[in-house]
Amino acid sequence: MSQSQSSAIIYSIANQKGGVGKTTTAVNLAALVSEQNKRVLIIDSDPQSNATSSLGVKVPENGITLYDVLVNKRPLDEAIQSTYRPKLFIVPATPDLAAAEVEMVQFLAREQVLKKAIGALTTKFDFIFIDTPPSLGVLTINALTASSHGVIIPVQSEYLALEGLGHLLNTIRLIRDNLNANLQIAGVLMTMFDSRTKLASQVVNEVRIYFPEETFDAVVPRNIRLSESPSHGEDIFTYAPRSSGSVAYQAVTKELLHRSKKF
């Protein structure tokens, strides 16, 4: 991609259901895409700041975070920090980001604050991934509004996987109609798949019926290495490159890059 001519491909990772692998997906997709000689930025838009800690990034005292960008109108590039991967960068979050949900309510055009902040940076990166909180509040709506190329939805391969998904789909429709006409479902990713259970396969099949074109062919298994890697501040490819989780996310990344070629 010629950075002087092209804009970043921007995806948000969203599902208001917690524990479905949003951060795991955001961090590992971003890490592997950056290995393809792409400049990649993760925006940690979750007050739990798991993407930040998963990459071993520590916010210095009085350091600038996404909260400062959204609430105090600091330029986004002032908040960017490097990671152990040369082409992977992050806008970190801290728990004070939770206050932004309340403070932004009074803002004019509050749904577009992040999109405006990203604007000046879109030619500096090839890909931008936005990790979102497990809710459909102001932070997630900002992420979806800023996602020029769509949303990736991780779905757990377990009972009630589709529960609540209708609310997300309705939110996507509302944002597409009112705030971001380009918003689409860029991919549905089945996560935490347990091949030993018949139920897991049934859930995957059910999701493929709902989203025949959008669902990734690759399925992410339930894998202890994927659970361990964040505590070491590493992505799965650094921590356990031969694990089943690593192999799965390599396949997902290959699919995502193929889909991204249409932009």
Helices and strands as residue ranges (DSSP letters): E 9-13, H 22-34, E 40-44, H 50-54, H 66-71, G 76-79, E 81-82, E 88-91, G 95-97, H 98-103, G 104-106, G 110-112, H 113-119, E 127-131, H 138-146, E 151-156, H 165-178, E 185-191, H 198-210, H 224-228, G 229-232, H 236-239, H 244-260
